[in-house]
């Protein structure tokens, strides 16, 4: 099974978060909501509340930690990402903390 290695960096206007980035690794079988939870934990964001979104390739996916049947069920593998591809992630759509998430690579587990 493959593992996806992502590097996520904050790209918003909040100067306190400037230069903030994290590495996140998830299994290839993961769904967007699982990547979302890993990202929230890595950045220290609330994991039980707030809507977030992912956009890539002209598609927008909304993810809510309170809903089990939303766009967060989309498998990451189906995004057909390659090393260097970017996903845009926004946490808490009310204040919209924006991040760029780059797939650094995939490796066998």
C-alpha positions in Angstrom: 0.0 0.0 0.0 1.2 3.5 -0.9 1.6 6.3 1.6 1.2 9.9 0.4 3.7 12.4 1.8 2.4 16.0 1.8 3.9 19.3 2.8 1.4 21.9 3.8 2.1 25.6 4.2 0.0 28.5 5.4 -0.5 31.1 2.7 -2.9 33.5 4.3 -2.5 37.1 5.6 -2.2 36.3 9.3 1.4 37.4 10.1 1.4 35.2 13.2 1.1 32.1 11.0 3.5 33.2 8.3 6.1 30.6 7.5 4.0 28.0 9.2 4.2 24.6 7.5 3.9 20.9 8.4 4.5 17.5 6.8 1.6 15.1 6.8 1.6 11.4 5.8 -1.5 9.4 5.1 -2.2 6.0 3.6 -3.1 5.9 -0.1 -6.5 4.4 0.8 -7.4 7.4 2.9 -10.3 9.7 2.1 -10.3 13.5 2.2 -11.8 13.6 5.7 -8.9 11.5 7.0 -6.4 13.9 5.4 -8.4 16.8 6.8 -8.2 15.3 10.4 -4.4 14.8 10.0 -4.0 18.4 8.7 -6.1 19.8 11.6 -4.0 17.9 14.2 -0.7 18.9 12.6 -1.6 22.6 12.7 -3.3 22.4 16.1 -6.7 23.4 14.7 -10.1 22.2 16.2 -10.8 18.7 14.9 -14.5 18.6 16.0 -15.9 21.7 14.4 -15.6 24.1 11.4 -16.0 23.3 7.8 -13.0 23.0 5.5 -12.5 22.7 1.8 -10.0 21.3 -0.6 -9.7 22.3 -4.2 -7.7 20.8 -7.0 -8.0 20.4 -10.7 -11.1 22.7 -10.8 -12.9 20.6 -8.2 -14.0 21.8 -4.8 -14.6 19.4 -1.9 -16.3 20.5 1.3 -15.4 18.5 4.5 -17.2 18.7 7.8 -16.1 16.7 10.8 -19.7 16.4 11.9 -21.0 14.7 8.7 -20.1 11.2 7.7 -21.6 11.4 4.2 -20.1 14.5 2.6 -17.5 15.2 0.0 -14.9 14.2 2.5 -15.6 10.6 1.6 -13.8 11.1 -1.7 -10.7 8.8 -1.9 -7.4 10.6 -2.2 -6.3 8.1 -4.8 -9.1 9.2 -7.1 -7.6 12.7 -7.3 -4.8 11.1 -9.3 -2.1 13.3 -7.8 1.5 13.1 -8.8 4.6 14.4 -7.0 4.6 18.2 -7.1 0.9 18.5 -7.5 -0.9 21.1 -5.3 -4.1 21.0 -3.4 -5.5 24.1 -1.8 -6.9 23.6 1.7 -8.9 26.2 3.7 -9.8 25.5 7.3 -12.7 27.2 9.1 -14.5 28.8 6.1 -15.6 31.6 8.4 -12.1 33.0 8.7 -10.6 30.8 5.9 -7.1 29.9 7.0 -5.6 29.0 3.6 -2.9 26.5 2.9 -1.2 25.0 -0.1 -0.7 21.3 0.2 2.0 19.8 -2.1 2.4 16.1 -2.7 6.1 15.5 -2.1 5.9 11.9 -3.1 4.4 8.5 -2.6 6.2 5.5 -1.1 5.3 1.9 -0.4 4.4 1.2 3.2 
